[in-house]
Amino acid sequence: MADEKKTSLGIDENVEGLLCYVFGWVTGLIFLLTEKESRFVKFHALQSIFFSIAAFVVGILGMALAFIPVIGPLLSPAVSLGIIALWIILMVKAYQKEMFKLPVIGDMAEKQVK
């Protein structure tokens, strides 16, 4: 397609943005270090790294919730599902060529790219 913008790696920008999220901080770091031109890809790479760190911390807290009687066993899986749902949303939005910013994390990523 003519409207597909290629990155310095020769991949369509939206595909590379999606790939930043596939293996979390690992692919985020790979694309952050290898992509030389695309601010779109660098933003998603940084947001992927920051999201992975935040998801790890929230996941640990979610596991700790499991020990709270009655509500813990309900909240703990909800936290995990929320993280997975947000991860999928981030991949879809990147593929749709959107600069979808998460609160706080997205702002941090955007500042680093500029």
N, C-alpha and C positions, 0 to 999 in steps of 0.2 A: 504494500500500500504506500501511496505517496505521502500520507500524513504521519507515517511511522518515523520517529526520530531515532536514529542509531546513536549509540554511545561510543566512547573511545575504544570499547572492547568489541564493537561490531554487533552488539545485541540490541534489539528494540528496547527503548528506554522503559516502557511499561513492563516488559518481561523481566528486565534486570531489576526493576523496582520490586516486583513480586518475589524474585529469587532472594532478595536481601532478607526476607522474613522466613524462608523455608526452614533453615536450621538455626534460627535465632541469631544469637550474637556471633556465631561462627561465620555464617554467610554474610551477615552485616559487616563484620570486620574484613572479610575477603573483598567485598565490593567497595568498601571504604578505602582500602589500600590500593586496589587495582584501577578503579574508575578515576580518570584524570579530568574529565570535562563536565559531566552531567551533574548539575546541582540537584536535580530531581532524584537521581540515584543516590547521591551522597546523603541527602536528607533522609531517604528511606533506610539507608544503611545505618545511619546514626540512630534513627528512631527505633530500628530493630534491636540495636545493641542496648539502648536504654530500656526498651520494653522488656527485653529478656532479663535484664537485671531486676527490674521492678516485678516482673512475673515470678521470678525465683523467690524474692522476699515475700510477696503476697502469698505465694504457694506455701511457704514455710509457715506463715501466720495462719493460713487456712487449715493446715494439718494440725496446728495447735488448737484450733477451734473444735476439733473432733473430740477433745477431752472435756468440753463443757456439756454437762448433762442435758438431755432433751434436745436443745437447739443445735448443739455442736455437730451431731451426725447429719443434720440437715444442711447446715451452713457450709461445712467443709466441702462436700461435692459441688455445691453451688458456686463456690469460689473457683474451683478447678474448671468447671464448665464455663464460667465467665471469662477466664483467662483464654481458654481455647476459642471461644466465640470471638473475642476481641482479636486474637491472632489471625483468625480466618478473615475477619472484616478488614484488617490491615492489608492482608495479601490481595483481597479483592479490590480494595480502593487503589492500591498501587497499580494493579493491572489495568484499572479503568483510568489511569493517568491522573489521579487525584492527589493533591498534596494534602491528604487527610492528616490533620495534626491531632495527636492526643493532648489533653490538658497537661501542662507542665513538661512532660517528656517531649512533646512536639515542639514546644517553644525552645527547649534546650537544644534540640537537634537543629532547629532553624538558625539559632544564634551561631552554632558551630560552623554551619555551611556558609554563612555570610562572611 
